[in-house]
Amino acid sequence: MTQIDRRDFLIALTAMTLVVLSSNILVQHPFQHLGLGDYLTWGAFSYPFSFLVTDLSNRRFGTQGARRVVYVGFVLAVALSVVLATPRIAIASGTAFLVAQLLDISIFARLRNKAWWMPPFISSVISSGLDTAIFFSFAFYCGTVPGFGFTISEMLGRTGIVDACVALPWVNLAIADYLVKLALAAISIAPYGAVLALMRPRLQRAA
C-alpha cells in the first residue's frame, strides 16, 4: 500500500468510526421536533452516511479494501461506544453494522459495472433495511424473545454485560429510521458522484 493509499484508508477509517460512534450516541435521543419524538432519533440523520463511506471505499480500494475499512471501523466504533454510549447499544450497533455493511459491499461489487449511481443507491437501500431491523429490535425491544423465554437484557446479563433495556417505541422508530435512510440514500448520490469524479484520475492510474 502506497503512502497515498494509507492516507486515504486512514481518512475512510476515521470517517467510518466517527459516523458510527456519533450515531450510537445520538440514537439514544429522540428527535423532539414537529411531534416526531416517537418516530425519529437524531441518529437517523447521521448513520446513513456510513454507507456512503463504505461505497466510496469500495470504489477506492476494491472489495477487500472496503471490508478492511468495515472490520477496523467495527472494532473501533464498538469499543468506543461501550464507553460513550451503552453496552447494549454498542452490541446492537456492532451486529447490525457488520452484517449490513458486508452485505452492502457484496451488492455493490455485483453492480460495480452498472451505471455509476446504481451500486451505491441499490446497495444502501437493501442493506440499510437489514441494518435497521437488526439494530432497533436488539437495542430497544424489552419483551421476551419469542421461543426462548428470556429478554435480551437477561441474555446480556448472562454474558456478564449488565445493561438495562431502554423502552422506546422501536417499531415506529425503525420504520421512520428506514424512511430517512431511503431519503438520504438518494441525497447521498450527489456527494458520492462529486467525490467519485475527484477520485477518477487516481483510479485510472491504478488500473
C-alpha positions as CSV (number, residue, x, y, z in Angstrom):
1,M,0.0,0.0,0.0
2,T,1.4,3.4,-1.0
3,Q,1.6,6.4,1.2
4,I,-1.4,7.9,-0.7
5,D,-3.3,4.6,-0.2
6,R,-2.5,4.6,3.5
7,R,-3.6,8.2,3.8
8,D,-6.9,7.6,2.0
9,F,-7.5,4.4,4.1
10,L,-7.0,6.4,7.3
11,I,-9.4,9.1,6.1
12,A,-12.1,6.4,5.3
13,L,-11.5,4.7,8.6
14,T,-11.7,7.9,10.6
15,A,-14.9,8.9,8.8
16,M,-16.5,5.5,9.4
17,T,-15.6,5.4,13.1
18,L,-16.9,9.0,13.7
19,V,-20.1,8.4,11.9
20,V,-20.9,5.1,13.7
21,L,-19.8,6.4,17.1
22,S,-21.8,9.6,16.9
23,S,-24.8,7.7,15.7
24,N,-24.7,5.3,18.6
25,I,-24.8,8.3,21.0
26,L,-27.4,10.3,19.0
27,V,-29.8,7.2,18.6
28,Q,-30.5,7.5,22.4
29,H,-32.0,10.9,21.9
30,P,-35.5,11.2,20.3
31,F,-35.9,13.9,17.7
32,Q,-38.2,16.2,19.7
33,H,-39.4,18.4,16.9
34,L,-42.6,18.5,14.8
35,G,-44.1,15.9,17.0
36,L,-41.7,13.2,15.8
37,G,-40.3,12.2,19.3
38,D,-41.9,8.8,19.0
39,Y,-40.7,8.2,15.4
40,L,-37.2,9.5,15.0
41,T,-33.9,9.8,16.9
42,W,-31.1,12.1,16.0
43,G,-29.0,9.0,14.9
44,A,-31.3,8.5,11.9
45,F,-29.7,11.5,10.3
46,S,-26.1,10.6,10.8
47,Y,-25.8,6.8,10.4
48,P,-26.8,6.5,6.7
49,F,-23.6,8.2,5.9
50,S,-21.7,5.1,6.9
51,F,-23.0,3.5,3.7
52,L,-21.6,6.5,1.7
53,V,-18.2,5.9,3.4
54,T,-18.4,2.1,2.6
55,D,-19.3,2.7,-1.1
56,L,-16.6,5.2,-1.7
57,S,-14.1,2.8,0.0
58,N,-15.4,0.1,-2.4
59,R,-14.6,2.3,-5.3
60,R,-11.2,3.5,-4.0
61,F,-9.8,0.2,-2.5
62,G,-12.0,-2.5,-4.1
63,T,-14.0,-5.1,-2.2
64,Q,-11.2,-6.4,0.0
65,G,-10.1,-2.8,1.0
66,A,-13.7,-1.8,1.8
67,R,-14.0,-4.9,4.0
68,R,-10.9,-3.8,5.9
69,V,-12.4,-0.4,6.5
70,V,-15.6,-2.1,7.8
71,Y,-13.7,-4.5,10.1
72,V,-11.4,-2.0,11.6
73,G,-14.1,0.6,11.9
74,F,-16.4,-2.0,13.6
75,V,-13.8,-2.7,16.3
76,L,-13.0,0.9,17.0
77,A,-16.7,2.1,16.9
78,V,-17.9,-0.7,19.2
79,A,-15.0,-0.3,21.7
80,L,-15.7,3.5,21.9
81,S,-19.5,3.0,22.0
82,V,-19.2,0.7,25.1
83,V,-17.7,3.7,26.9
84,L,-19.5,6.6,25.4
85,A,-22.9,5.0,24.7
86,T,-24.1,1.8,26.4
87,P,-23.0,-1.9,26.1
88,R,-26.4,-2.8,24.7
89,I,-26.3,0.0,22.1
90,A,-22.7,-1.0,21.2
91,I,-23.6,-4.7,20.7
92,A,-26.8,-3.9,18.7
93,S,-25.0,-1.4,16.6
94,G,-21.9,-3.6,16.0
95,T,-24.0,-6.6,15.0
96,A,-26.2,-4.6,12.6
97,F,-23.3,-2.6,11.2
98,L,-21.1,-5.7,10.4
99,V,-23.9,-7.7,8.8
100,A,-25.4,-4.8,6.8
101,Q,-22.0,-3.3,5.7
102,L,-20.7,-6.6,4.4
103,L,-24.0,-7.1,2.5
104,D,-23.6,-3.6,1.1
105,I,-20.1,-4.4,-0.1
106,S,-21.3,-7.6,-1.8
107,I,-24.2,-6.0,-3.6
108,F,-22.0,-3.0,-4.6
109,A,-19.5,-5.4,-6.1
110,R,-22.2,-7.2,-8.2
111,L,-23.3,-3.8,-9.6
112,R,-19.9,-2.2,-10.0
113,N,-20.1,-2.1,-13.8
114,K,-23.6,-0.7,-14.0
115,A,-24.5,3.0,-14.2
116,W,-22.4,4.9,-11.6
117,W,-25.3,5.7,-9.4
118,M,-26.8,2.2,-9.2
119,P,-24.2,0.4,-6.9
120,P,-24.3,2.9,-4.0
121,F,-28.1,3.5,-4.2
122,I,-29.3,-0.1,-4.5
123,S,-26.8,-1.5,-2.1
124,S,-27.7,1.2,0.5
125,V,-31.4,0.7,0.1
126,I,-31.2,-3.1,0.7
127,S,-28.5,-3.2,3.4
128,S,-29.9,-0.3,5.4
129,G,-33.2,-2.1,5.7
130,L,-31.4,-5.1,7.3
131,D,-29.4,-2.8,9.5
132,T,-32.5,-1.1,10.8
133,A,-34.3,-4.3,11.5
134,I,-31.3,-5.8,13.5
135,F,-30.4,-2.7,15.4
136,F,-33.8,-1.5,16.6
137,S,-35.1,-4.9,17.5
138,F,-32.0,-5.7,19.5
139,A,-31.4,-2.2,21.1
140,F,-34.9,-1.3,22.2
141,Y,-37.0,-4.4,22.3
142,C,-37.7,-5.1,26.0
143,G,-40.1,-8.1,25.8
144,T,-39.3,-11.8,25.9
145,V,-37.5,-13.2,22.9
146,P,-40.1,-15.4,21.1
147,G,-39.4,-19.1,21.5
148,F,-36.7,-18.6,24.1
149,G,-38.4,-17.3,27.3
150,F,-36.0,-14.6,28.3
151,T,-35.5,-10.9,27.5
152,I,-32.5,-9.5,25.6
153,S,-31.4,-7.8,28.8
154,E,-31.4,-11.1,30.6
155,M,-29.3,-12.6,27.8
156,L,-26.8,-9.8,28.2
157,G,-26.7,-10.3,31.9
158,R,-25.9,-14.0,31.4
159,T,-22.9,-12.9,29.4
160,G,-21.7,-10.6,32.1
161,I,-23.0,-7.4,30.5
162,V,-25.2,-5.5,32.9
163,D,-27.3,-3.2,30.7
164,A,-30.9,-2.2,31.4
165,C,-33.3,-2.0,28.5
166,V,-34.4,1.4,27.4
167,A,-38.1,1.0,26.4
168,L,-38.7,3.1,23.3
169,P,-41.3,2.6,20.5
170,W,-38.8,0.7,18.5
171,V,-41.2,-0.3,15.7
172,N,-42.1,3.3,15.0
173,L,-38.5,4.3,15.3
174,A,-37.4,1.6,12.9
175,I,-39.9,2.5,10.2
176,A,-39.2,6.2,10.4
177,D,-35.4,5.5,10.5
178,Y,-35.6,3.4,7.4
179,L,-37.6,6.1,5.5
180,V,-34.9,8.6,6.5
181,K,-32.2,6.2,5.3
182,L,-34.0,5.9,1.9
183,A,-34.2,9.7,1.6
184,L,-30.5,10.1,2.5
185,A,-29.5,7.2,0.1
186,A,-31.0,9.3,-2.7
187,I,-29.5,12.6,-1.4
188,S,-26.1,10.9,-1.0
189,I,-25.9,10.2,-4.7
190,A,-24.8,13.8,-5.3
191,P,-21.8,13.8,-2.9
192,Y,-20.9,10.3,-4.0
193,G,-20.7,11.4,-7.6
194,A,-18.7,14.5,-6.7
195,V,-16.1,12.5,-4.7
196,L,-16.1,9.8,-7.4
197,A,-15.2,12.5,-10.0
198,L,-12.3,13.6,-7.9
199,M,-11.1,10.0,-7.4
200,R,-11.3,9.0,-11.1
201,P,-7.8,10.2,-12.2
202,R,-6.3,8.2,-9.3
203,L,-8.4,5.2,-10.1
204,Q,-7.4,5.4,-13.8
205,R,-3.7,5.5,-12.8
206,A,-4.2,2.5,-10.6
207,A,-6.0,0.5,-13.3
